[in-house]
Amino acid sequence: MENVKLNNNLNCPVVGIGTFMLSPADAENSVREALKMGYRLIDTANAYVNERSVGRGIKSSGVKREEIFLSTKLWPSEYENPNAVEETLERLGVDYVDLLYIHQPAGNWLAGYRQIEKAYREGKARSIGISNFEGKYIEELETKWKIVPQFIQVEAHPYFTQKELRKTLDKYGIKLMSWYPLGHGDKSLISEPLFVDLGKKYGKTPAQIILRWHTQMGFVVIPGSKNVEHIRDNLNILDFTLTDEEMAQIATLDKNERYYHRTDAQLVQFAAWKPGFEKK
C-alpha cells in the first residue's frame, strides 16, 4: 500500500473503502471483505448511520485495530453535543479514530471544530479534517483554527480538480480526500477516450486509470461499493504509474465543473436533521 504523509507526520493509505449510501449490512460486509483483501483505510460518518456496522466489520475482519486508518465525521446536529465524540467512538467500538472530520459548514460549525480539536489534543482523534469546506468557509476557518486540519474531503475528479482550493491546501500541507472520484459514475467521464486508451495500455479499466490519477495527484481516494469484485478492482491500481505526459494529458480534461451543487437552504436543512443512529 502507498501512503501520504500528513502535516502532523502521520501516514494515511492512498486508497480506502468509502461507506456512503451503504446499508448497515452492506457496510459491515464491505468493510470486512475490504480489510481481508488489503485495504487499511475505512471512511464512514455519523450521517451514514452505519458506524456500528463498520465497527463490526473491522472486528470480524481479523485485522488489528492499530493497522487500520479509521475515518468518520461529526454531523452538524452533533456539533454542540458535548458527548458527540464519545458517542461516535462507542458506536464504532473503538477507543480512538485516526481521522475525525466535521461534515458540513452548517449550524454552529465552529463549535464542531472546537470539538474535534479537543478530541485531537486528548488522543481520541489522531488527525482532524473538514468536509465540504470550500471557498468562504475555509477562508473563515483559516482565521479561527487553533490546530490546522490534516485533511479536507471534497468532490474531486478529472473534470473538477479543485485547482483553487488546492492553493490553500498546499499552503498548510492539508491533504485532499476525494468523493465522487469517478464523477458520480458519469459515463461520459469514465468513457473518455483518453482513459479507454490508457486502460488498454496498462491492462486496466478506465475507472482504475482515474483512481490511479487521483493517487498520483496526491489525493486520497475512497470509492465505495457493496460489490466485492468492484472493491477488489478499486484497490488494484498501485502496480502501474502514469507518466508525466499522461498526467498532463488528463489535466486538459479539467472543466472546473462539479456534479454536486449544495445550496444555502440545504445547509439549513443539514443543521436541523438528526441521524437516526443504529441501535446496539
C-alpha positions as CSV (number, residue, x, y, z in Angstrom):
1,M,0.0,0.0,0.0
2,E,1.2,3.5,-0.8
3,N,0.7,6.2,1.8
4,V,0.6,10.0,2.0
5,K,2.4,11.8,4.9
6,L,0.1,14.3,6.7
7,N,1.2,17.6,8.1
8,N,1.4,16.0,11.6
9,N,3.7,13.2,10.2
10,L,1.0,10.6,10.4
11,N,0.8,8.2,7.3
12,C,-2.5,7.5,5.6
13,P,-3.1,4.9,2.9
14,V,-3.9,6.4,-0.5
15,V,-6.8,4.1,-1.2
16,G,-9.7,3.3,1.1
17,I,-13.2,2.0,1.2
18,G,-16.0,4.5,1.5
19,T,-19.3,3.6,3.1
20,F,-21.6,6.4,1.9
21,M,-25.0,5.1,0.9
22,L,-24.3,1.6,2.2
23,S,-26.9,-0.1,4.3
24,P,-25.6,-1.4,7.7
25,A,-25.5,-4.9,6.4
26,D,-23.6,-3.9,3.2
27,A,-21.2,-1.7,5.2
28,E,-20.3,-4.5,7.5
29,N,-19.7,-6.9,4.7
30,S,-17.8,-4.4,2.5
31,V,-15.5,-3.3,5.4
32,R,-14.8,-6.9,6.4
33,E,-14.0,-8.1,2.9
34,A,-12.0,-4.9,2.0
35,L,-9.8,-5.3,5.1
36,K,-9.2,-9.0,4.2
37,M,-8.1,-8.1,0.7
38,G,-5.6,-5.5,1.9
39,Y,-7.4,-2.2,2.4
40,R,-6.3,-0.3,5.5
41,L,-8.4,2.9,5.2
42,I,-12.1,2.9,6.1
43,D,-14.3,6.0,5.8
44,T,-17.7,6.5,7.4
45,A,-19.8,9.2,9.1
46,N,-22.5,9.8,11.7
47,A,-24.8,10.7,8.8
48,Y,-24.3,7.4,7.0
49,V,-25.9,5.6,10.0
50,N,-23.7,2.6,9.7
51,E,-20.9,3.3,12.2
52,R,-21.9,0.3,14.4
53,S,-21.8,-2.0,11.3
54,V,-18.4,-0.6,10.3
55,G,-17.1,-1.4,13.7
56,R,-18.5,-4.9,13.5
57,G,-16.8,-5.3,10.0
58,I,-13.5,-4.2,11.5
59,K,-13.7,-6.7,14.4
60,S,-14.8,-9.6,12.2
61,S,-12.0,-9.0,9.6
62,G,-9.3,-10.2,12.0
63,V,-7.1,-7.2,11.1
64,K,-5.6,-5.5,14.2
65,R,-7.1,-2.1,15.1
66,E,-3.7,-0.4,15.0
67,E,-3.2,-1.4,11.4
68,I,-6.4,0.4,10.3
69,F,-6.8,4.1,9.5
70,L,-10.4,4.7,10.5
71,S,-12.1,8.0,9.5
72,T,-15.5,9.3,10.5
73,K,-17.4,12.6,10.6
74,L,-19.4,14.5,13.1
75,W,-22.8,15.7,11.7
76,P,-23.9,19.3,12.3
77,S,-26.6,18.2,14.8
78,E,-23.8,16.8,16.9
79,Y,-21.6,19.9,16.9
80,E,-23.0,21.3,20.2
81,N,-23.4,17.8,21.8
82,P,-20.6,17.7,24.4
83,N,-20.7,13.8,24.2
84,A,-20.6,13.6,20.4
85,V,-17.1,12.3,20.2
86,E,-17.5,9.7,22.9
87,E,-20.8,8.5,21.4
88,T,-19.2,8.2,18.0
89,L,-16.4,6.1,19.4
90,E,-18.9,4.0,21.3
91,R,-20.8,3.3,18.1
92,L,-17.6,2.3,16.2
93,G,-16.5,0.2,19.1
94,V,-13.0,1.9,19.3
95,D,-11.0,4.0,21.7
96,Y,-9.9,6.5,19.1
97,V,-10.3,7.3,15.4
98,D,-7.4,8.1,13.1
99,L,-9.3,10.9,11.4
100,L,-12.2,12.9,12.7
101,Y,-14.0,15.4,10.4
102,I,-16.7,18.0,10.8
103,H,-19.0,17.0,7.9
104,Q,-20.6,20.3,6.7
105,P,-20.2,24.0,7.2
106,A,-23.7,24.1,8.7
107,G,-25.1,25.1,12.1
108,N,-22.6,26.0,14.7
109,W,-19.7,24.6,12.8
110,L,-17.1,26.4,14.9
111,A,-18.3,24.5,17.9
112,G,-17.9,21.4,15.9
113,Y,-14.3,22.3,15.0
114,R,-13.5,23.0,18.6
115,Q,-14.8,19.5,19.5
116,I,-12.5,17.8,17.0
117,E,-9.5,20.0,18.1
118,K,-10.3,18.8,21.7
119,A,-10.5,15.2,20.5
120,Y,-7.1,15.6,18.8
121,R,-5.5,17.0,22.0
122,E,-7.0,14.2,24.0
123,G,-5.8,11.5,21.7
124,K,-9.3,10.4,20.7
125,A,-8.6,11.5,17.1
126,R,-5.1,11.1,15.7
127,S,-5.8,13.6,12.9
128,I,-8.7,16.0,12.1
129,G,-10.4,17.3,9.0
130,I,-13.0,19.4,7.4
131,S,-15.5,18.0,4.8
132,N,-17.2,20.3,2.2
133,F,-15.5,23.4,3.5
134,E,-14.7,25.3,0.3
135,G,-14.5,29.0,-0.6
136,K,-15.6,31.4,2.1
137,Y,-15.9,28.6,4.7
138,I,-12.3,27.5,4.6
139,E,-11.3,31.2,4.4
140,E,-13.2,31.9,7.7
141,L,-11.9,28.8,9.4
142,E,-8.3,29.8,8.5
143,T,-8.7,32.7,10.8
144,K,-10.2,30.7,13.6
145,W,-8.5,27.3,13.8
146,K,-6.1,26.6,16.7
147,I,-5.0,23.3,15.1
148,V,-4.5,23.2,11.3
149,P,-6.5,20.3,9.9
150,Q,-4.8,17.4,8.2
151,F,-7.5,16.6,5.7
152,I,-10.3,18.1,3.6
153,Q,-12.8,15.8,2.0
154,V,-14.4,17.3,-1.1
155,E,-15.7,16.4,-4.6
156,A,-12.8,15.9,-6.9
157,H,-12.3,14.1,-10.3
158,P,-10.6,14.8,-13.6
159,Y,-13.5,17.2,-14.6
160,F,-13.1,19.1,-11.3
161,T,-9.6,19.1,-9.9
162,Q,-10.1,21.7,-7.1
163,K,-7.4,23.9,-8.6
164,E,-8.4,27.0,-6.5
165,L,-8.9,25.1,-3.2
166,R,-5.5,23.4,-3.6
167,K,-3.7,26.7,-3.4
168,T,-4.9,27.0,0.2
169,L,-4.3,23.3,0.9
170,D,-0.7,23.5,-0.3
171,K,0.0,26.4,1.9
172,Y,-0.8,24.3,5.0
173,G,0.1,20.8,3.9
174,I,-3.6,19.8,4.1
175,K,-4.3,16.6,2.1
176,L,-7.4,16.2,-0.1
177,M,-9.6,13.1,0.2
178,S,-11.8,12.7,-2.9
179,W,-15.5,11.9,-3.0
180,Y,-17.3,11.3,-6.3
181,P,-13.8,10.2,-7.5
182,L,-15.4,8.7,-10.6
183,G,-17.7,11.7,-11.3
184,H,-20.7,10.1,-9.6
185,G,-20.4,7.3,-12.1
186,D,-20.8,9.6,-15.1
187,K,-20.4,7.5,-18.2
188,S,-19.1,10.5,-20.2
189,L,-16.1,10.8,-17.8
190,I,-15.4,7.1,-17.5
191,S,-15.6,6.5,-21.2
192,E,-13.3,9.4,-22.1
193,P,-11.2,8.1,-25.0
194,L,-8.0,9.0,-23.1
195,F,-9.0,6.7,-20.2
196,V,-10.0,4.0,-22.5
197,D,-6.7,4.2,-24.4
198,L,-4.7,4.3,-21.1
199,G,-6.7,1.3,-19.9
200,K,-5.6,-0.7,-22.9
201,K,-2.0,0.3,-22.4
202,Y,-1.9,-0.7,-18.8
203,G,-4.4,-3.6,-18.8
204,K,-6.7,-1.7,-16.5
205,T,-10.3,-0.4,-16.7
206,P,-10.9,3.4,-17.3
207,A,-12.1,3.6,-13.7
208,Q,-8.9,2.2,-12.5
209,I,-6.9,4.7,-14.5
210,I,-9.0,7.5,-13.0
211,L,-8.4,6.2,-9.4
212,R,-4.7,6.0,-10.1
213,W,-4.7,9.6,-11.4
214,H,-6.2,10.6,-8.0
215,T,-3.4,9.0,-6.1
216,Q,-0.7,10.5,-8.4
217,M,-2.3,13.9,-7.8
218,G,-1.6,13.4,-4.1
219,F,-5.2,12.8,-3.3
220,V,-6.6,10.0,-1.1
221,V,-9.4,8.2,-2.8
222,I,-12.3,6.3,-1.1
223,P,-14.6,4.7,-3.6
224,G,-17.5,2.8,-2.0
225,S,-19.1,-0.4,-3.2
226,K,-21.1,-3.3,-2.0
227,N,-19.8,-5.4,-4.9
228,V,-16.7,-7.4,-3.7
229,E,-15.3,-7.6,-7.2
230,H,-15.5,-3.8,-7.6
231,I,-13.9,-3.4,-4.2
232,R,-11.0,-5.6,-5.3
233,D,-10.7,-3.7,-8.6
234,N,-10.6,-0.4,-6.9
235,L,-7.6,-1.5,-4.8
236,N,-5.8,-3.0,-7.8
237,I,-4.4,0.3,-9.1
238,L,-0.9,0.5,-7.4
239,D,1.0,-1.8,-9.8
240,F,1.5,0.8,-12.6
241,T,2.3,4.5,-12.8
242,L,1.0,7.1,-15.3
243,T,3.8,9.1,-17.0
244,D,4.2,12.8,-16.5
245,E,3.0,13.2,-20.1
246,E,-0.1,11.2,-19.4
247,M,-0.9,13.2,-16.3
248,A,-0.5,16.3,-18.3
249,Q,-3.0,15.0,-20.9
250,I,-5.5,14.2,-18.2
251,A,-5.1,17.7,-16.9
252,T,-6.5,19.0,-20.1
253,L,-9.9,17.4,-19.3
254,D,-10.5,19.7,-16.3
255,K,-13.7,21.6,-17.0
256,N,-13.9,23.1,-13.4
257,E,-17.4,21.6,-13.3
258,R,-18.7,19.7,-10.3
259,Y,-21.7,17.3,-10.1
260,Y,-23.0,18.3,-6.7
261,H,-24.2,21.8,-6.1
262,R,-25.0,22.5,-2.4
263,T,-27.3,25.4,-1.6
264,D,-27.6,27.6,1.5
265,A,-31.1,26.2,2.0
266,Q,-29.6,22.7,2.2
267,L,-27.1,23.8,4.9
268,V,-30.0,25.0,7.0
269,Q,-31.7,21.6,6.5
270,F,-28.4,19.8,7.4
271,A,-28.2,21.7,10.7
272,A,-31.8,20.7,11.6
273,W,-31.6,17.0,10.6
274,K,-30.5,14.4,13.2
275,P,-29.3,11.0,12.1
276,G,-31.4,8.0,13.4
277,F,-28.4,6.2,14.8
278,E,-28.3,2.4,14.7
279,K,-29.4,0.7,17.9
280,K,-27.0,-1.8,19.5
